[in-house]
């Protein structure tokens, strides 16, 4: 298993929490390209979650729903707490965000999810 470059990982978390979803996807992609197995799927799930939010913010609701479903599939088997993140909370917040953003009665987007660091 390849260990993630901590700077790209941490940078991606910071960018995600700043609402800079395209930029965080770019940072995590650097790690994703060099990882494999379950670790690769974890990074891919984070990337797809970020891009799902970005699509929702840009009004591409079909793309947001599609990427959310892909991200959910990859993040579902990840433990509630993983690699210093509250992944379980992300899954719940992302589901809520996408449901509201893509709902028939959506008038305004809710605040996007944030990644909570744990165990530091």
C-alpha positions as CSV (number, residue, x, y, z in Angstrom):
1,X,0.0,0.0,0.0
2,X,1.3,3.4,-1.0
3,X,1.2,5.9,1.8
4,X,-0.4,9.2,0.8
5,X,1.7,12.3,0.5
6,X,0.5,14.1,3.6
7,X,0.7,17.5,2.1
8,X,-1.6,16.8,-0.8
9,X,-4.0,14.9,1.6
10,X,-4.1,17.7,4.2
11,X,-4.2,20.4,1.5
12,X,-7.2,18.7,-0.1
13,X,-9.0,18.7,3.3
14,X,-8.3,22.4,3.8
15,X,-9.5,23.2,0.3
16,X,-12.6,21.1,0.7
17,X,-13.5,23.0,3.9
18,X,-12.9,26.3,2.2
19,X,-15.4,25.4,-0.4
20,X,-12.7,25.1,-3.1
21,X,-14.0,21.9,-4.5
22,X,-12.2,21.9,-7.9
23,X,-8.9,22.7,-6.2
24,X,-9.3,19.9,-3.6
25,X,-10.1,17.4,-6.3
26,X,-6.8,18.4,-8.0
27,X,-4.8,17.9,-4.8
28,X,-6.4,14.5,-4.0
29,X,-6.0,13.4,-7.6
30,X,-2.2,13.6,-7.1
31,X,-2.5,11.0,-4.3
32,X,-5.1,8.9,-6.1
33,X,-2.9,8.4,-9.1
34,X,-0.2,6.8,-6.9
35,X,-2.4,4.7,-4.7
36,X,-4.1,1.3,-5.1
37,X,-6.7,-1.0,-3.7
38,X,-9.0,0.3,-0.9
39,X,-6.9,3.4,-0.5
40,X,-7.4,4.3,-4.1
41,X,-11.2,3.9,-3.8
42,X,-11.2,6.1,-0.6
43,X,-9.5,8.9,-2.5
44,X,-11.7,8.4,-5.5
45,X,-14.8,8.7,-3.2
46,X,-13.5,11.9,-1.7
47,X,-12.8,13.3,-5.2
48,X,-16.3,12.3,-6.5
49,X,-17.9,13.8,-3.4
50,X,-16.2,17.2,-4.0
51,X,-17.1,17.2,-7.7
52,X,-20.7,16.3,-6.9
53,X,-20.9,19.4,-4.7
54,X,-19.3,21.5,-7.5
55,X,-21.8,20.2,-10.0
56,X,-24.7,21.1,-7.7
57,X,-23.3,24.6,-7.2
58,X,-23.0,25.1,-11.0
59,X,-26.5,23.9,-11.6
60,X,-25.7,20.5,-13.1
61,X,-28.1,18.6,-10.9
62,X,-28.0,15.4,-13.0
63,X,-24.1,15.3,-12.8
64,X,-24.3,16.1,-9.1
65,X,-26.7,13.1,-8.4
66,X,-24.6,10.8,-10.6
67,X,-21.3,11.6,-8.9
68,X,-22.9,11.5,-5.5
69,X,-24.0,7.9,-6.2
70,X,-20.5,7.0,-7.3
71,X,-19.0,8.6,-4.3
72,X,-21.5,6.9,-2.0
73,X,-20.6,3.5,-3.3
74,X,-16.9,4.1,-2.7
75,X,-17.3,5.7,0.8
76,X,-20.0,3.3,2.1
77,X,-17.5,0.5,3.2
78,X,-15.1,3.0,4.8
79,X,-15.1,3.1,8.6
80,X,-17.0,5.9,10.3
81,X,-13.5,7.3,11.3
82,X,-10.8,6.9,8.7
83,X,-7.4,8.5,8.1
84,X,-8.1,11.3,10.6
85,X,-11.5,12.2,9.1
86,X,-15.1,11.7,10.3
87,X,-16.1,9.9,7.1
88,X,-19.5,8.8,8.5
89,X,-20.4,12.4,9.1
90,X,-19.4,13.3,5.5
91,X,-21.6,10.5,4.1
92,X,-24.6,11.8,6.1
93,X,-24.0,15.5,5.3
94,X,-23.3,14.8,1.6
95,X,-26.6,12.8,1.3
96,X,-28.5,15.6,3.0
97,X,-26.9,18.2,0.7
98,X,-27.5,16.3,-2.5
99,X,-31.1,15.5,-1.6
100,X,-31.9,19.2,-0.9
101,X,-29.8,20.5,-3.9
102,X,-31.4,18.1,-6.4
103,X,-34.9,18.1,-4.9
104,X,-37.9,19.4,-6.8
105,X,-38.5,22.2,-4.3
106,X,-34.9,23.4,-4.1
107,X,-34.8,27.2,-4.2
108,X,-31.3,27.7,-2.7
109,X,-28.4,25.4,-2.0
110,X,-27.7,24.5,1.6
111,X,-24.2,25.0,2.9
112,X,-22.0,22.3,1.6
113,X,-20.6,19.5,3.8
114,X,-17.3,20.0,5.6
115,X,-14.7,17.4,6.6
116,X,-14.2,17.1,10.3
117,X,-10.7,16.1,11.4
118,X,-10.5,13.6,14.3
119,X,-7.9,12.2,16.6
120,X,-5.2,14.9,16.2
